[in-house]
Amino acid sequence: MMSDFQQEKGPEAIDSRDMDNQFERFELLSAYLDGEVTATERKQVQQWLDTDPQFHHLYKQLLRLQREIPTAPVPHSPVTAEQLSERVFDAVDDQQRSRRGVLVGGLAIAAIVVGAVSHLGLRDGFLSPRYAENLTNPQGEGEALTIALNRPVVDIPPTVP
């Protein structure tokens, strides 16, 4: 769909320079209507208005819009600005509360998991220290353990090279 400002060319004939030029002309026309142009820009817009019928048509459309927008009816909202701001802040507070709840819940679950692993691991599991037990005499009564430091208990044969 072509705007009134575009010239009647095929889609392949419109290149980016034409689009940029049209956008710049439109911006300049808008500034002209708002009274925000220099004397040189004003002369340029007046020249386009005198020579380009499509540009003149666009000028009339924008001028009509400029006149009608201030008198356009504004729809009345049943919600006041105070009510709207209160709803927005309530929604923000709800989001913050839910994020805090998720964070606290996640930390609680992590603490439970760490506690369970450490309890099971230290009580009977793989993390608890293990000591050698005397399987022949479980009560520990009777003979004492003797360690020979200077002489081995069993004779070790000399190695032959």
C-alpha positions, 0 to 999 in steps of 0.5 A, spaced: 500 500 500 502 506 497 502 513 501 500 519 498 507 521 499 510 516 494 510 516 487 506 512 483 512 507 481 513 499 481 516 496 488 522 495 484 523 502 482 523 505 489 530 504 492 532 506 499 535 513 497 528 515 495 525 513 501 530 517 505 528 523 501 521 522 502 522 521 509 526 527 510 521 531 505 515 529 510 519 531 516 521 538 513 513 539 512 511 537 519 516 542 522 514 547 517 507 546 519 509 546 526 513 553 525 520 550 526 524 551 520 529 556 518 528 561 512 531 557 507 527 550 509 521 554 509 523 557 501 524 549 500 517 547 502 514 553 499 517 551 492 515 543 493 508 546 495 508 550 488 511 544 484 509 538 486 501 536 487 502 530 491 506 534 496 501 539 496 496 534 497 500 531 503 500 538 506 493 539 506 492 532 509 497 534 515 494 541 515 487 538 516 489 533 522 493 539 525 486 542 526 482 536 528 486 533 533 485 538 538 478 538 537 477 530 537 473 527 543 478 524 548 475 517 550 473 517 558 476 512 562 472 509 568 478 508 572 482 514 575 489 516 574 490 514 582 486 507 581 491 506 575 497 508 579 495 504 585 493 497 580 500 498 577 504 499 584 500 493 587 502 489 581 509 491 582 509 489 589 506 482 587 511 481 583 517 482 588 513 478 593 513 472 588 520 473 587 522 473 594 518 467 595 521 463 590 528 465 592 526 463 600 523 457 597 529 455 593 534 456 599 530 452 604 530 446 599 537 447 598 538 447 605 534 441 606 538 437 601 544 439 604 542 437 611 539 430 609 546 429 605 550 431 610 546 427 616 546 421 612 553 421 609 556 422 616 552 417 620 553 411 617 555 413 610 561 414 605 563 421 609 563 417 616 570 415 619 571 408 619 575 404 624 579 397 623 575 392 627 577 386 630 573 381 627 576 375 631 574 378 637 569 383 637 569 385 644 576 387 644 578 382 650 584 378 650 590 379 646 593 385 645 596 388 639 603 388 638 607 391 633 615 390 632 619 396 630 626 393 629 625 386 627 619 384 622 615 379 624 616 374 618 623 373 615 624 377 609 628 373 604 634 377 601 633 379 594 638 375 589 640 380 583 
